[in-house]
Amino acid sequence: MARFADAVRRHWSIENNLHWTLDIAFHEDQSRARVGFEAENFSVLRHFALNLFKLEQTVKDSLKGKRQRAGWDNDYMFTVLNAGAALN
């Protein structure tokens, strides 16, 4: 029973950290996507963007800072978008 409880706690720790990251960097809790598959589609896009920002290592900044930089600087945005292409 203790082993099961430990596994559940570890799972929810990972889940809570991911949710916190998405909420802080992408304001996921404030999203008003409610119709049809909007919420699911935007969730997929947020996770995709989160993974690209984590892969991009040329700039040492917070996730929120990287997101802002990508919005301000097209060259950096292309660097982030190409971060996933480097895996192939």
N, CA, C and O atoms as a MOPAC input file, in Angstrom:
PM7 MOZYME 1SCF
protein

 N      0.82000 1    -1.19800 1     0.00000 1
 C      0.00000 1     0.00000 1     0.00000 1
 C      0.86600 1     1.26500 1     0.00000 1
 O      0.54300 1     2.23800 1    -0.68100 1
 N      1.95700 1     1.25200 1     0.75700 1
 C      2.84300 1     2.41900 1     0.81800 1
 C      3.49000 1     2.66300 1    -0.54800 1
 O      3.68400 1     3.81200 1    -0.94300 1
 N      3.82000 1     1.60100 1    -1.26100 1
 C      4.43200 1     1.73300 1    -2.58800 1
 C      3.44300 1     2.37600 1    -3.56900 1
 O      3.82200 1     3.23000 1    -4.37000 1
 N      2.19200 1     1.96400 1    -3.50000 1
 C      1.15100 1     2.53700 1    -4.35300 1
 C      0.95800 1     4.02100 1    -4.02700 1
 O      0.86300 1     4.85000 1    -4.93100 1
 N      0.90200 1     4.34900 1    -2.74200 1
 C      0.71600 1     5.74500 1    -2.33100 1
 C      1.87800 1     6.60400 1    -2.80800 1
 O      1.67600 1     7.74500 1    -3.22600 1
 N      3.08800 1     6.07000 1    -2.75100 1
 C      4.26000 1     6.80500 1    -3.21600 1
 C      4.17400 1     7.05400 1    -4.72500 1
 O      4.49400 1     8.14600 1    -5.19400 1
 N      3.74700 1     6.05000 1    -5.47600 1
 C      3.60400 1     6.19600 1    -6.92600 1
 C      2.55300 1     7.25200 1    -7.26500 1
 O      2.74700 1     8.04800 1    -8.18400 1
 N      1.45800 1     7.26200 1    -6.53700 1
 C      0.39900 1     8.25100 1    -6.76900 1
 C      0.90900 1     9.65700 1    -6.45800 1
 O      0.63900 1    10.59200 1    -7.21200 1
 N      1.63900 1     9.81500 1    -5.36400 1
 C      2.18600 1    11.12900 1    -5.00300 1
 C      3.17100 1    11.62700 1    -6.06300 1
 O      3.15400 1    12.80400 1    -6.42000 1
 N      4.02400 1    10.74100 1    -6.56300 1
 C      4.97100 1    11.13600 1    -7.60500 1
 C      4.23800 1    11.55400 1    -8.87200 1
 O      4.61500 1    12.53800 1    -9.50900 1
 N      3.19200 1    10.81300 1    -9.24500 1
 C      2.41700 1    11.16200 1   -10.43800 1
 C      1.80700 1    12.55300 1   -10.28200 1
 O      1.91400 1    13.37900 1   -11.18800 1
 N      1.17700 1    12.81600 1    -9.15400 1
 C      0.52000 1    14.10200 1    -8.97700 1
 C      1.52600 1    15.23200 1    -8.82300 1
 O      1.21400 1    16.37800 1    -9.14900 1
 N      2.71400 1    14.93900 1    -8.33700 1
 C      3.75700 1    15.96000 1    -8.26600 1
 C      4.13400 1    16.41500 1    -9.66700 1
 O      4.25400 1    17.61300 1    -9.92300 1
 N      4.32100 1    15.47000 1   -10.56600 1
 C      4.64200 1    15.79400 1   -11.96100 1
 C      3.48600 1    16.55200 1   -12.59200 1
 O      3.69500 1    17.55900 1   -13.26900 1
 N      2.26900 1    16.07200 1   -12.37300 1
 C      1.07400 1    16.70100 1   -12.94900 1
 C      0.91700 1    18.12800 1   -12.43400 1
 O      0.62400 1    19.03700 1   -13.21100 1
 N      1.10700 1    18.33400 1   -11.13600 1
 C      0.96900 1    19.67400 1   -10.56500 1
 C      2.05100 1    20.61800 1   -11.07200 1
 O      1.77300 1    21.79100 1   -11.32000 1
 N      3.28000 1    20.13000 1   -11.23000 1
 C      4.35000 1    20.97800 1   -11.75500 1
 C      4.06000 1    21.39700 1   -13.19300 1
 O      4.29100 1    22.54900 1   -13.56000 1
 N      3.56200 1    20.48100 1   -14.00200 1
 C      3.22200 1    20.80600 1   -15.38300 1
 C      2.09300 1    21.83300 1   -15.40900 1
 O      2.16700 1    22.81500 1   -16.14900 1
 N      1.05700 1    21.61800 1   -14.61500 1
 C     -0.06800 1    22.55200 1   -14.59100 1
 C      0.39000 1    23.93100 1   -14.13200 1
 O     -0.02700 1    24.94300 1   -14.69500 1
 N      1.24800 1    23.97800 1   -13.11200 1
 C      1.73400 1    25.25700 1   -12.60800 1
 C      2.50700 1    25.98400 1   -13.70000 1
 O      2.32200 1    27.18600 1   -13.89200 1
 N      3.36900 1    25.27000 1   -14.41600 1
 C      4.14900 1    25.86000 1   -15.49600 1
 C      3.24400 1    26.41400 1   -16.58200 1
 O      3.43600 1    27.54100 1   -17.03900 1
 N      2.26300 1    25.63100 1   -16.99600 1
 C      1.35000 1    26.09300 1   -18.04100 1
 C      0.52700 1    27.28800 1   -17.57300 1
 O      0.24700 1    28.19200 1   -18.36000 1
 N      0.14200 1    27.30200 1   -16.31900 1
 C     -0.65900 1    28.40500 1   -15.81200 1
 C      0.16200 1    29.68700 1   -15.70400 1
 O     -0.31900 1    30.76100 1   -16.06700 1
 N      1.39100 1    29.58400 1   -15.21000 1
 C      2.22300 1    30.77600 1   -15.04900 1
 C      2.67600 1    31.32200 1   -16.40500 1
 O      2.56700 1    32.52400 1   -16.65000 1
 N      3.17400 1    30.47000 1   -17.27600 1
 C      3.74100 1    30.94000 1   -18.54100 1
 C      2.68300 1    31.24000 1   -19.59600 1
 O      2.85500 1    32.15200 1   -20.40500 1
 N      1.59100 1    30.48000 1   -19.59300 1
 C      0.59500 1    30.60300 1   -20.65900 1
 C     -0.78700 1    31.04500 1   -20.16000 1
 O     -1.72200 1    31.15600 1   -20.95400 1
 N     -0.92000 1    31.29500 1   -18.87000 1
 C     -2.20600 1    31.71300 1   -18.27800 1
 C     -3.33400 1    30.75800 1   -18.66300 1
 O     -4.42800 1    31.17700 1   -19.04200 1
 N     -3.04200 1    29.48200 1   -18.55800 1
 C     -3.99100 1    28.45800 1   -18.99800 1
 C     -5.31400 1    28.51400 1   -18.23200 1
 O     -6.37400 1    28.27900 1   -18.81200 1
 N     -5.26000 1    28.82300 1   -16.93800 1
 C     -6.49900 1    28.87000 1   -16.15400 1
 C     -7.42200 1    30.00300 1   -16.58200 1
 O     -8.62800 1    29.94100 1   -16.34200 1
 N     -6.87700 1    31.02300 1   -17.20600 1
 C     -7.68900 1    32.16600 1   -17.63000 1
 C     -8.22300 1    32.01800 1   -19.05000 1
 O     -8.89600 1    32.91100 1   -19.56400 1
 N     -7.92200 1    30.89400 1   -19.67700 1
 C     -8.37600 1    30.66100 1   -21.04100 1
 C     -9.90200 1    30.60300 1   -21.09000 1
 O    -10.54100 1    30.02300 1   -20.21200 1
 N    -10.46600 1    31.20100 1   -22.11100 1
 C    -11.92500 1    31.21200 1   -22.26900 1
 C    -12.37800 1    30.31600 1   -23.40800 1
 O    -13.50100 1    30.44200 1   -23.89500 1
 N    -11.51000 1    29.41600 1   -23.83200 1
 C    -11.85900 1    28.48400 1   -24.90500 1
 C    -12.84300 1    27.46200 1   -24.34400 1
 O    -12.47600 1    26.64300 1   -23.50000 1
 N    -14.07100 1    27.50600 1   -24.80200 1
 C    -15.11100 1    26.65700 1   -24.23500 1
 C    -15.93500 1    25.89600 1   -25.27900 1
 O    -16.61300 1    24.92700 1   -24.93700 1
 N    -15.88700 1    26.31800 1   -26.53000 1
 C    -16.76800 1    25.77600 1   -27.54900 1
 C    -16.06400 1    24.66000 1   -28.31600 1
 O    -14.90200 1    24.79500 1   -28.70100 1
 N    -16.76600 1    23.57900 1   -28.52800 1
 C    -16.23400 1    22.48400 1   -29.32900 1
 C    -14.93200 1    21.92900 1   -28.77000 1
 O    -14.82600 1    21.60200 1   -27.58900 1
 N    -13.95500 1    21.83500 1   -29.64800 1
 C    -12.66000 1    21.27600 1   -29.26900 1
 C    -11.60900 1    22.35600 1   -29.02400 1
 O    -10.41300 1    22.06300 1   -29.00500 1
 N    -12.04600 1    23.59700 1   -28.83600 1
 C    -11.10400 1    24.69600 1   -28.63100 1
 C    -10.15200 1    24.41200 1   -27.48100 1
 O     -8.93800 1    24.55300 1   -27.63500 1
 N    -10.67800 1    24.01900 1   -26.34200 1
 C     -9.84700 1    23.81200 1   -25.15600 1
 C     -8.78800 1    22.73600 1   -25.40500 1
 O     -7.62500 1    22.91100 1   -25.04300 1
 N     -9.19400 1    21.62900 1   -26.02000 1
 C     -8.24400 1    20.55400 1   -26.30200 1
 C     -7.18700 1    20.99100 1   -27.30600 1
 O     -6.00700 1    20.68200 1   -27.14500 1
 N     -7.61200 1    21.71200 1   -28.34700 1
 C     -6.67600 1    22.16700 1   -29.37500 1
 C     -5.65100 1    23.14400 1   -28.80400 1
 O     -4.45600 1    23.03100 1   -29.08000 1
 N     -6.12000 1    24.10000 1   -28.00800 1
 C     -5.19300 1    25.05200 1   -27.40500 1
 C     -4.27600 1    24.37000 1   -26.39500 1
 O     -3.12100 1    24.76800 1   -26.24400 1
 N     -4.76900 1    23.36500 1   -25.71300 1
 C     -3.93200 1    22.61700 1   -24.78300 1
 C     -2.78800 1    21.92300 1   -25.50900 1
 O     -1.65100 1    21.93300 1   -25.03700 1
 N     -3.08400 1    21.32600 1   -26.64500 1
 C     -2.04900 1    20.67300 1   -27.44800 1
 C     -1.01700 1    21.70800 1   -27.90600 1
 O      0.18500 1    21.45200 1   -27.83900 1
 N     -1.47600 1    22.86800 1   -28.36700 1
 C     -0.55500 1    23.91500 1   -28.81300 1
 C      0.31500 1    24.42100 1   -27.67200 1
 O      1.50800 1    24.65600 1   -27.86600 1
 N     -0.26200 1    24.59200 1   -26.48600 1
 C      0.51500 1    25.04400 1   -25.32600 1
 C      1.58600 1    24.02400 1   -24.94400 1
 O      2.72700 1    24.39000 1   -24.66200 1
 N      1.21200 1    22.74100 1   -24.93700 1
 C      2.19300 1    21.69900 1   -24.61500 1
 C      3.30700 1    21.65500 1   -25.66700 1
 O      4.47800 1    21.48500 1   -25.32800 1
 N      2.94300 1    21.80700 1   -26.92800 1
 C      3.92000 1    21.82400 1   -28.01600 1
 C      4.89100 1    22.99200 1   -27.82700 1
 O      6.10600 1    22.81800 1   -27.92500 1
 N      4.35100 1    24.18200 1   -27.55600 1
 C      5.19100 1    25.36100 1   -27.34300 1
 C      6.07500 1    25.18300 1   -26.11500 1
 O      7.25300 1    25.54100 1   -26.14500 1
 N      5.52600 1    24.64000 1   -25.04500 1
 C      6.30400 1    24.40000 1   -23.82900 1
 C      7.48900 1    23.49400 1   -24.12300 1
 O      8.60100 1    23.76500 1   -23.67000 1
 N      7.26600 1    22.42300 1   -24.87300 1
 C      8.34400 1    21.50400 1   -25.21100 1
 C      9.40000 1    22.17600 1   -26.08200 1
 O     10.59300 1    21.93600 1   -25.89300 1
 N      8.98600 1    23.01600 1   -27.03500 1
 C      9.95300 1    23.72400 1   -27.87300 1
 C     10.79100 1    24.69400 1   -27.05100 1
 O     12.00300 1    24.78400 1   -27.24500 1
 N     10.15800 1    25.41600 1   -26.13900 1
 C     10.90700 1    26.35100 1   -25.29500 1
 C     11.88800 1    25.61400 1   -24.38300 1
 O     12.97900 1    26.11400 1   -24.11100 1
 N     11.50600 1    24.44100 1   -23.91800 1
 C     12.42700 1    23.66100 1   -23.08500 1
 C     13.60200 1    23.12000 1   -23.89400 1
 O     14.71000 1    23.00300 1   -23.37100 1
 N     13.37400 1    22.79200 1   -25.15700 1
 C     14.44700 1    22.28900 1   -26.01200 1
 C     15.43800 1    23.38300 1   -26.40500 1
 O     16.62200 1    23.10400 1   -26.59300 1
 N     14.97100 1    24.61300 1   -26.52900 1
 C     15.80500 1    25.72500 1   -26.96200 1
 C     16.75000 1    26.11000 1   -25.82100 1
 O     16.29800 1    26.49600 1   -24.74300 1
 N     18.06300 1    26.00500 1   -26.05800 1
 C     19.04800 1    26.21900 1   -25.00100 1
 C     20.00100 1    27.38200 1   -25.25800 1
 O     20.93000 1    27.58000 1   -24.47500 1
 N     19.80700 1    28.16400 1   -26.33200 1
 C     20.75300 1    29.24100 1   -26.62600 1
 C     20.58300 1    30.43400 1   -25.70300 1
 O     21.53500 1    31.18600 1   -25.49400 1
 N     19.40100 1    30.62400 1   -25.14700 1
 C     19.12500 1    31.74400 1   -24.25000 1
 C     18.78500 1    31.19900 1   -22.87700 1
 O     17.91200 1    30.34300 1   -22.73300 1
 N     19.48100 1    31.70000 1   -21.87300 1
 C     19.19200 1    31.30100 1   -20.48900 1
 C     18.20500 1    32.31300 1   -19.90900 1
 O     18.59000 1    33.40800 1   -19.49800 1
 N     16.94200 1    31.93700 1   -19.88300 1
 C     15.88600 1    32.81300 1   -19.38400 1
 C     14.76200 1    31.93000 1   -18.88000 1
 O     14.74300 1    30.72700 1   -19.14100 1
 N     13.84000 1    32.51800 1   -18.16800 1
 C     12.67100 1    31.76600 1   -17.70900 1
 C     11.79400 1    31.43000 1   -18.90700 1
 O     11.95700 1    31.99500 1   -19.98900 1
 N     10.87300 1    30.51300 1   -18.70200 1
 C      9.94700 1    30.15300 1   -19.76700 1
 C      9.13600 1    31.36800 1   -20.19400 1
 O      8.91300 1    31.58900 1   -21.38400 1
 N      8.70200 1    32.14500 1   -19.22800 1
 C      7.93400 1    33.35100 1   -19.53100 1
 C      8.79300 1    34.35000 1   -20.30200 1
 O      8.31100 1    34.99400 1   -21.23500 1
 N     10.06000 1    34.48100 1   -19.91600 1
 C     10.97200 1    35.38100 1   -20.61600 1
 C     11.24000 1    34.92900 1   -22.04100 1
 O     11.28700 1    35.74700 1   -22.95900 1
 N     11.41500 1    33.62300 1   -22.22600 1
 C     11.62700 1    33.09400 1   -23.57000 1
 C     10.40500 1    33.33300 1   -24.44200 1
 O     10.52300 1    33.64900 1   -25.62600 1
 N      9.23400 1    33.18000 1   -23.84400 1
 C      7.99700 1    33.39600 1   -24.59700 1
 C      7.87600 1    34.85100 1   -25.03500 1
 O      7.50900 1    35.13600 1   -26.17500 1
 N      8.18800 1    35.77200 1   -24.11700 1
 C      8.14700 1    37.19400 1   -24.46900 1
 C      9.17500 1    37.52000 1   -25.54700 1
 O      8.88100 1    38.23800 1   -26.50200 1
 N     10.38600 1    36.98400 1   -25.38200 1
 C     11.45100 1    37.24100 1   -26.35800 1
 C     11.03500 1    36.75100 1   -27.75100 1
 O     11.28700 1    37.42600 1   -28.74900 1
 N     10.40000 1    35.58200 1   -27.81300 1
 C      9.95000 1    35.04400 1   -29.10100 1
 C      8.89400 1    35.94500 1   -29.72900 1
 O      8.82200 1    36.05000 1   -30.95300 1
 N      8.07200 1    36.59900 1   -28.90400 1
 C      7.07400 1    37.53000 1   -29.41800 1
 C      7.68200 1    38.82400 1   -29.92900 1
 O      7.13800 1    39.45200 1   -30.83600 1
 N      8.81200 1    39.22700 1   -29.35100 1
 C      9.45100 1    40.48500 1   -29.72700 1
 C     10.46900 1    40.32300 1   -30.85500 1
 O     10.68000 1    41.24900 1   -31.63800 1
 N     11.09600 1    39.15700 1   -30.94100 1
 C     12.23200 1    38.96700 1   -31.83900 1
 C     11.96500 1    37.79000 1   -32.77800 1
 O     11.99300 1    36.63300 1   -32.35700 1
 N     11.70700 1    38.09100 1   -34.04300 1
 C     11.39100 1    37.03600 1   -35.01300 1
 C     12.53300 1    36.04300 1   -35.18300 1
 O     12.29100 1    34.85000 1   -35.36900 1
 N     13.78000 1    36.52100 1   -35.12200 1
 C     14.92200 1    35.60700 1   -35.25800 1
 C     14.93300 1    34.59000 1   -34.12300 1
 O     15.19800 1    33.40800 1   -34.34500 1
 N     14.64500 1    35.05000 1   -32.90500 1
 C     14.59800 1    34.12100 1   -31.77200 1
 C     13.41400 1    33.15700 1   -31.91700 1
 O     13.52400 1    31.98000 1   -31.57400 1
 N     12.29000 1    33.65600 1   -32.42300 1
 C     11.13200 1    32.78500 1   -32.63300 1
 C     11.49400 1    31.64600 1   -33.58600 1
 O     11.11700 1    30.49800 1   -33.35300 1
 N     12.22000 1    31.95900 1   -34.65500 1
 C     12.63100 1    30.91700 1   -35.59000 1
 C     13.62400 1    29.95700 1   -34.94200 1
 O     13.63300 1    28.76700 1   -35.25800 1
 N     14.45900 1    30.46400 1   -34.03900 1
 C     15.38500 1    29.59800 1   -33.29200 1
 C     14.59700 1    28.60000 1   -32.45200 1
 O     14.92800 1    27.41500 1   -32.40700 1
 N     13.55700 1    29.08600 1   -31.79000 1
 C     12.71100 1    28.20800 1   -30.96200 1
 C     12.01400 1    27.18200 1   -31.83700 1
 O     11.98200 1    25.99800 1   -31.50200 1
 N     11.45400 1    27.62600 1   -32.96000 1
 C     10.74900 1    26.70300 1   -33.84700 1
 C     11.68300 1    25.65200 1   -34.42800 1
 O     11.26600 1    24.52000 1   -34.67100 1
 N     12.93800 1    26.01200 1   -34.65300 1
 C     13.89900 1    25.07000 1   -35.18400 1
 C     14.49900 1    24.16000 1   -34.11900 1
 O     15.17800 1    23.18900 1   -34.45000 1
 N     14.26100 1    24.45700 1   -32.85900 1
 C     14.80100 1    23.62300 1   -31.77300 1
 C     14.27600 1    22.19700 1   -31.87900 1
 O     15.01400 1    21.24600 1   -31.62000 1
 N     13.02000 1    22.03900 1   -32.25300 1
 C     12.44600 1    20.70800 1   -32.41000 1
 C     12.96300 1    20.00200 1   -33.64900 1
 O     13.05600 1    18.77500 1   -33.67400 1
 N     13.29900 1    20.76900 1   -34.68000 1
 C     13.80900 1    20.17600 1   -35.92700 1
 C     15.19300 1    19.58300 1   -35.72000 1
 O     15.58300 1    18.66300 1   -36.43900 1
 N     15.94000 1    20.09300 1   -34.75100 1
 C     17.29300 1    19.59300 1   -34.49200 1
 C     17.27700 1    18.15700 1   -33.97200 1
 O     18.29200 1    17.46300 1   -34.04100 1
 N     16.15000 1    17.71400 1   -33.46000 1
 C     16.04700 1    16.33800 1   -32.94800 1
 C     16.02000 1    15.31200 1   -34.05600 1
 O     16.40600 1    14.16300 1   -33.84200 1
 N     15.57400 1    15.69900 1   -35.22500 1
 C     15.44200 1    14.74100 1   -36.33400 1
 C     16.72300 1    14.51700 1   -37.02100 1
 O     16.78400 1    13.74100 1   -37.97500 1

